[in-house]
Amino acid sequence: MQDQIAEFPDSAQESTSLQLGDFCPACGEITSGTSRYRFDSGRGEMLWARCSCCATYFMTGDYDEAAETDHTRHMAWGNEAEGTRLNQLKQNGFKSTLDQIEALGYGCSRILDVGCSFGGLLVEAEKRGFECAGLDIVPEAVDYVSSLGYCAEQCCSLNDCTLFSQQNPVDVISVLDAHIYWPDQPAELRAARQLLRDDGLLVIRAVTKSAFITTGRMVGTVSAGISKKLIRRAIADHRFSMPLKSLLKTVEDAGFEILSASPRGAQHTDSTSLGARAAFAMGTLLWHSIGLSIAPTTLVFARKKAE
């Protein structure tokens, strides 16, 4: 087995695969001529590629809805005991997100939380007068949220959502740490737009760690162990890692106007490691001063454009 960060050497198998091209789940383009990598992640050692169109690192291979659901069940946010504990841990992030939603004029409106897990955002939003609903891939999470009195539905795609429609639109759609599991992000963004009212609000807590993967690859020439650790932490169990500027363009191309994008308020809790807090502080400074994105996550607020 090659080193986890090494590019694949030229081979007939690689050449054939690159000629066929890979679908990039982040931007929706067919990308070819890219380098391949074996990265160790929360899913084990997997084959990844880097999109030649948007510079996203993404896991190759087909998307299996049942396998993805089962995988999520085994993550902390996919089971009730750990999921409800995470709800308490993430209070700062929930409150900051809702503060900004209210500041933009969408307070006490209808909100649909995509990837709602065990309802942490919904519970906080209800306290503020929002009418709440949620979607999740895990049926047990949907059952739990329903037991709290919220409308909830098991869906792997916004295209399958029946809680809202063009005839019965929602005011706000929140996607907190969930976009990096979508098998086709542009399609999901277009579906979100269809469910939103005219001038409705899309909120994404975007995971923006692609720079950490690139740094990990560079470090690999000096220390394979540090490189592997950095890449694994950057990927976690995500399906892709997209640069922030590429994400903002993808959101705009789906029919939204970017209102703001900042690492401010994107940190879940003050109890994170010193390194994580430093990355947020430095990332906020660099993003707002020179437009360089190095923060682990970013809060993106976008308004639906008129047809």
N, C-alpha and C positions, 0 to 999 in steps of 0.2 A: 504494500500500500504506500502510495506517495505521501509526502508531508501534507498536512491538512490545508496548508495555504499555497501549495505549489500549483502553478499552472500546468495543465495537461500538456504533454509533448505532442508534436504532430503525429497523427495516426489516421488510418483510414476511417476508423470509427468516428473520430472527432470531426474529420473533414465532411463526412456524410451528414452528421448531425448539424453542423454549422451551415451547410448548403440548404438544408430544409428550413432552418431558422427556428428560433424559440419565440413564443409569445411572451411578452413582458407583462406581468400582471399589474404592474404599477402604472404604465403609460398606455398599454394596449397595442403597442407596435410589435411587428415581427422583427426581431433583431437577429442579425447574423454576423459572422466574422468576429465574435467576441471570444475572450479567453474564458476557460473553464477552471473552476477551483473546487477542491474538496474542503469544506468548512465543517468544523465540529460545532454543533449547536444543541439546543434543547431537544431536538428531534434525533440526535445522533449525528454521525458523519454523513453529510449529504453533498450531492453535486449541485453547485451554484454556477451562475453565469452573471455577466454584467452587461446591461443593456447599452447598446451603442447609440441609442436615441436619447435616453434620459439619465444615463449613468447610474441607474438603480442596480443593486445587487439583488438577484432573485433566485429562489430555489427552483430548479428545473423539474420537469415531470408533470404528470396529470394531477388534477385536483379530484379527490375522492371525498364526497360530502359525508358519507358514513364514517370514514376513517378520520376526517377532521373533527367531527362531532365527538368521536371516542377519544381522540387526542385531547380535546379541550376538557373533557370530563376529568382527565387525570392531572390537569393543571390546577394551581391554587385557586384561580377564579372560576373553576368549573365544578367545584363541589361546595356544598352548603357550609360546612364547618369553616373552611379556610376562606371561602368567598365572603361570608358575612364578617369575618375578622378583617379582611381587606377593606370592606366598606368603612370601617372605623379608621383604618390607617390612612385612607385616601380623602378624609374629610376636607383637608386644606384645598386639595385639587377640585373637589366638587363645589365648594363654596366659591372659590375664585372663578370657576367657569360660570356659575350662575350669576355672580356679581357682574361679570362682563356682559352676559346675555341681557340682564336687566338694564345695564348702562346703555346698551344699544337700542333700548325701547321695546324689548320683547318680554317684559315681565308679565306674570300672571297669564301666560298664553298656553297653548297646547304644545307639549314637547314629546318627541319620540326619541328614546335612547336606544341606539343600535349597538348591540353587544352589551346589553344592560346587566349581564351577570346576575347577581343577587340583589339588584335594585338600589345600590348605594346612592346614585345620583337622583333617582326618582324619589326616594324618601326625603332627601334634602329639598328637592324642587317642590314637593307637595307642601312642605312647611311654608314656602314662599308664595303659595297660591297658584302654582302651575297645575294644569291638568295633565297627568302623566300616563305614558304608555311605553312599553319596551319590547324589543326584539332580541332574541338570543338563539344561538345554534344548539344549546344544551336544553333538552326538555325539562330536566329537573330544575334548572334555573327559572325557566318560564313558569313552571308550576309554583315555585316559591314566590315569585313576583305577583302572580295571580292571587295567591293566598293573602297577600298584603292589600288586595283590593284594586290593583292596577290592571288595566287592559294589557295583555301580553300575548305574544305569538312566537312560536318556534319557526324561525326562517334562517336559511343559509344565504338568502339574497333579498335585497329590498324589492326586487321585481316580484317576489312572492308575497309581499306584505298586503294584507287585506284590511288592516285597521284604518288605513287612510287611502285616499285616492284623489284623482284630479277633481272629482265632484265633492269630495269631503277632505280637503287638504289640511295638513298640519302646519303649525306656525314655525316650529323649531325642530331640527333634527340634529341630535348630538351623536358623535362617533368618537368615543374616548378610547384610545389605544386599540381600536378594532380594525382600522383600515388596512393594517399590515397583514391581515389574514384573508383579505379579499382575493379571489382568483382572477378578478377582472375589475380593477378599481374604476376605470372610466365608465363602465357599464353601471356600476353601483352608484356613482356620482350622478349619472343621468337619471337613474331611477329615483334617487333622492330628490332631484329637482322636480320630477313629475309629482311627487307626493307633497311637495311644499306649496303653500299659497304663493300668490304673486308677492314678491319682495320678502319671502320667507327666509329664515336664517339657517345656515349650515355651520355647525361647530365641529371641528376636528382637533382632538388632542393627538397631534401627529408625532409618531416616533421618527426621529431624524438622526440616525446614528450611522449613516453610510460613511461619513468621514472617519469614524472609529474603525470600520472594516478596512478602509484604505490604509490607515495608519498601522493597523495590525499586520497587513501584508508587507508593508515597508520594514517593520520591526523584525519580520521573519528572517531577514538576511543577517540579523545580529543574534536574536534569541527566538528559537522556535517555540519555546515554552511560553514566553510572555506574549508572543504573537497569537498563539492558540487561545490563551486565556482572554485576551482583549477582543478577539473576533467572536468568541463564544458569548461573551457578555453583551457585545453589541447586537448580535443576532437574536439571542435568547431562543424563543421557539417561533420566531416570525417567519413569514413566507417571503417577504422582501424588505429591503431597506432602501428608501428613496431619499435623494437630496431634497432639502426644503424648497429650493427654487424650482426644481422640476415638479414637485407636488403642487406648488402654487399655480404653475402654468397648466397642469392637468385639471385642477379645479376650475380655473378660468375657462378652459376649453370646453368644459362640461356645462357651461352656461351660468357661471357665478361671477360676481364681483368681489374681489378680496377687500374686506374692510380693515382687517388687521391681522398680523402674524407676529407673535412674540413668544419667547420662552417665559416671559413674566406670567406667573400664575400657573405654569404648567407642571411645577414640582408638586408631587402628591403630598409630601409630608416633610417636616423639618427634621425628622429622625433618620434621613438618608445619610449615607457615608459622607465624610468630608470631601472625598474626591468628586462625588456626584454633586454636592452643593457648589463646589468650585467650578465644575463644568457648567452648571446653570448660570452662575454669576458671570463667568468669563464669556459664556455663550451669549448671554443677554447683552453684554457690553459690545462684543464684536458685531453682533447682528445689527444693532441699532446705530453703530458708528460707521462700519464699513461694509455691512451686508454679508458678513461671513458667518455661516451657520455651523456651529460646533456643539450647540446645546443638545442634550439627549432627547428632549421633547419640546414641542412648540404648540401653542394654542393658535389655531387658525379660525377666523370668523369670516364667513362669506355670505353675501346676499344673493338670492336668486334674481337673475336679470329678466327683464321683460322679454317676451317673444319678439 
